[in-house]
Structures are given as C-alpha cells and as structure tokens.
Amino acid sequence: MENMNLTDHFIDGLFSLSSTTFSEKSLKQAKKCLLDYLGVTLAGSTIIKEKGNRLLNDLGSPTGDATVIGYDRKTNLQTAVICNGISSHVAELDDGHRYGMMHPGAPIISALLSVVEVHKLTQTDLLQGIIVGYETALGLASQMQPDLKERGLHGTAICGTIGAAAAIASALSFSKPQMKDAISAAAISAWGLLSAIEDGSELKPYNVGQAAHKGLIAAYMARAGFTGPEDVFSGPYGFLSIVTGNPELAPITIRDEPKLIEQVYFKPYAACRHCHAPIDAALKINSLHNIRYEDIKLIEVKTYQGAVRRHDHTDIINIPSAKMSIPYSVAIALFSGKAGISEFSNEHIQNPAISQLAQKVKVQADQELSSLVPGLRPAILKITTQDDQAYQVRIDLPKGEPENPLSIKELEQKFFSHAIYGGRSLSQAEAIVRSIWSDEEDLSGLFNLI
C-alpha cells in the first residue's frame, strides 16, 4: 500500500465501471431512485417555496436551460443544481444507505439531472450516471464511516460531492484522465459539517446543495482541462487521511459489478433515518394494542449509540429540530398514527398534547444493539401506561431497507403523495411515473412535467 497510488487505483475501477453494460436489475433500481428523488424534491420545493424563490431571485438568471424542480421555471445550470439539491433533502425523505451513512440521491441526481437536461443527453446516459455516481459515493462512504460521523463531518456532503462528479463524468463520457481530474477536484473541495443539524439549524439541505454544486464544478473543471495532483487520495495530507483522520485506510476499490445502488433504502417517514426504527415500533404497538396517548406514562427507547447523540432532544425548536428528534418522531407516530410531511409541521410541533407526549420519551444507547450496527439499525420501544401495563416491540431493520423493502406500489404511492403535495395534479404525477418506467430515450417530456 505504501507505494500504491490510491487515486489511480480508484480511477481504474471507476473508469471500468463507467464502460460497463448494466444489468436490468441495476437499471430498474436507478429508475426507482430517480422516481423517489423527483417526488421528494417536488415536495421539498413546496416546503421552502418562499425562501427558495428569494434564493432563486438573488442567485439565478431569469432565463436558462436548467429546470428548477417544482418552481415551473428555468435558470442557469449552477443555480438550478444548488436549488434542486436543497429541495431534495429538506423533507428528510430522500434515499440513503446504512453502511455509508449518507444520502446519495440528493446530491448526485441534483447535479446529474441538470447536466443531462442542458446537454440533451438520453435516459441511458442518465441511468448510467446514477449507477456510477451511487457506486462511487457509497463505496467511499462505506469505507470511511463511522470515522466521518465521529469527526463531526457530513458524509452526504463529502462523498456526495465526489459521487456527483463521477456521475457527470460518466454521463458525459469523460476519458480516464478527465475522470481522474474530476475526482481530484471534487476531493479537494468536498466538505460539510454535522453541526448543520444542531440547534434547529436549517443548513443540512444546504450541505446537499453545495455537494451537488461542487460536484458539478469539479466535473466542468476537468472538462475544461484543469489537472489535479498525481494522487489526491494518498499521504498524510491526502483526502482520505484528512477527512477520516486515519492514514492507514485501505485502498478503496470500485467493483466491476455495481451492487451498492441495490442496497439503498427508501424512506417512508419524513424524519432522520435514525428515527425510523422507533417510529416503526410505535406504529406497530399502536396497531396491536390501540393505546390512547393520554394513557401513556412513560416511553423508553433503547437503540444504537449513533442514533442517540443529536437525536434524543425533547425540546423542539422548529421543523428541522423535529425531524432530527426520536422523542418527537415517536410522539407524533403515537398521536396521529402517521409520520409523513404533514405530521412534521408547526401546527403539530406547537400542539401541547404532542409536546407533553414527547417529554415522556427517554432515549438510551444500548451496547448490545450498538454492536449490531451497521448490519442492523435496531431499536426497542417500551410503553408503560398509567395503570402500569407494559408493551414492547423490537425493530431490527426499519421499513424501506432492501431486506424490508417498499414494494413498487408503495414506492409509487409515496411518489404520488409527494408529487401532489408539490403541486402536481394526479394526471401529471401519473405521466411522470410512465415516463420513468418507459424506455423512451428523449427526456424532454419528463423535464416539462417537473
């Protein structure tokens, strides 16, 4: 390893992958990721519409070739990528990967989709870019976690930047040297802090918008002919050592057969993924025992260590704070029987009954459950009622993981609800679904619908 050029090792696999003919399974999974992305981005654009319009008016141009999803307008490429990245993550409903501890679709598809539109690329180019981008970002993140999180770094921002650059490089058929320069530029600029989720901060989606934008610029720097260092990954000042703090990190390999995209989860609930196993447990107890929330005395959640810090707060400042809170997520699930976008609203946050219920939730890290991560994402929820009856449920893998998947019908239902929430009619939403499942190479119709 001492004399190995880690960047060249990585690029060899990446370039080979970019030349691969992908399986029907991988292509179908890429379409599922695209469908999910468009639904949550349409919904997200509605959530931040007022602020989003102000950002567009300040940053964007009144004309351009790139669609701003959910805004019924186009602008310049860079602004569209930033705004779509922010919209894609704000609802906390975008896809993710438990081993990489990141959300690949939001930064990768936000950057790639606009490039595909502006360059008038085909559906084949888009799907290829998605698969390559996911494999790149998730391969990096899976080997670099949990070091990134433990250092307070946002894996989605860091690995998403590199994944976005790889996706664009693949879709635009970069040469191997161009691909290396794109990855080098992305690695040099990739950054993001997890402090973005603290104190009710609204900047976690900004990390995603920045990742998509930096990935875009990195790819275009390479396309323009700007060269990078010989080995940006290696050495005490190389990317891998700096961001993980681990100078002995093994070479990261891009495999010949892309499978990591098939390991992503799709979220059924509008909250941080660490909240999903407790939500599933709460909903299951509700369905089995129909406990009135007024009769609850205590709610105990045991879960893995990584789900506790930054996610055990009971004082809910705003909607982003609620989405990061296991106590609020459990309380709203027990109160309403749901945990969608509408449940994470100011109306519910300000409801005294829900606030009081959240105060009864005690979250505790469990050593045995922690040892099962990342193979499992477990939680045990126990409810004790005022008459001292106890009800307990354990969830090992929340709904949406590949081992506990959303069906195609459930994924489409998720899309329809969020597309309609995002201002599309049912007929428009159905047309988007037909466009994605079709093999039509011309994507102009899809862009007109979003």
Secondary structure, DSSP 8 states (H G I E B T S, - for coil): -TT--HHHHHHHHHHHHHT----HHHHHHHHHHHHHHHHHHHHHHHHTHHHHHHHHHHH--SS-SEEETTTTEEE-HHHHHHHHHHHHHHTS-S-BBTTTTB--HHHHHHHHHHHHHHTT--HHHHHHHHHHHHHHHHHHHHHHTTHHHHTTB-HHHHHHHHHHHHHHHHHTT--HHHHHHHHHHHHHH---BGGGGGGG-S-HHHHHHHHHHHHHHHHHHHHHT----S-SS-STTSHHHHHHS-TT-------SS--GGGG-B--SSSS-GGGHHHHHHHHHHHHHH---GGGEEEEEEEE-GGGTTTT------SHHHHHT-HHHHHHHHHHHS--SGGGSSHHHHT-HHHHHHHHTEEEEE-HHHHTTTTT---EEEEEEETT--EEEEEESS-TTSTTS---HHHHHHHHHHHHHHTT--HHHHHHHHHHHHS-----HHHHHH-
